[in-house]
Amino acid sequence: MKNFKRGTPAFGVLVGMIFVLAAGLLMWLGFWRTLLLVALFVLGYFLGAVEDKKAFLKGTVNRIVPEKEEETIDFRREVKEQQGTYDTRKEKEEQAETYDFRKEILEQQEELFPRKNGEGASNHENGEEE
């Protein structure tokens, strides 16, 4: 059994043989009879291999169907909340980028066209036009 680990050539041959067997059964018996045969095999494997069947079934059902105390996930609400968070964050980033961009332009204008003795500053700050 050491040779039949995942990723080994022996395991690949084993899985290949299983698929050849499944294809042969599908051709010989048909789909529904093969499906019944596979279901009975799985049931037999379960009955023979699982020691504590009750605990196994209870754990499997609890994973599929949550208990009453657990809150079920409302995917639509979760997605809307995440989109809202994303939109809000994106808007804040755009505002920050816009603010920094405007500040940079004003700094460049000051370098290129320095104000003499505060001319023009009071008019623009007060909202008055020249």
Secondary structure, 3 states (H helix, E strand, C coil): CCCCCCCCHHHHHHHHHHHHHHHHHHHHHCHHHHHHHHHHHHHHHHHHHCCCHHHHHHHHHHHHCCCCCCCCCCHHHHHHHHHHHHHHHHHHHHHHHHHHHHHHHHHHHHHHCCCCCCCCHHHHHHCCCC
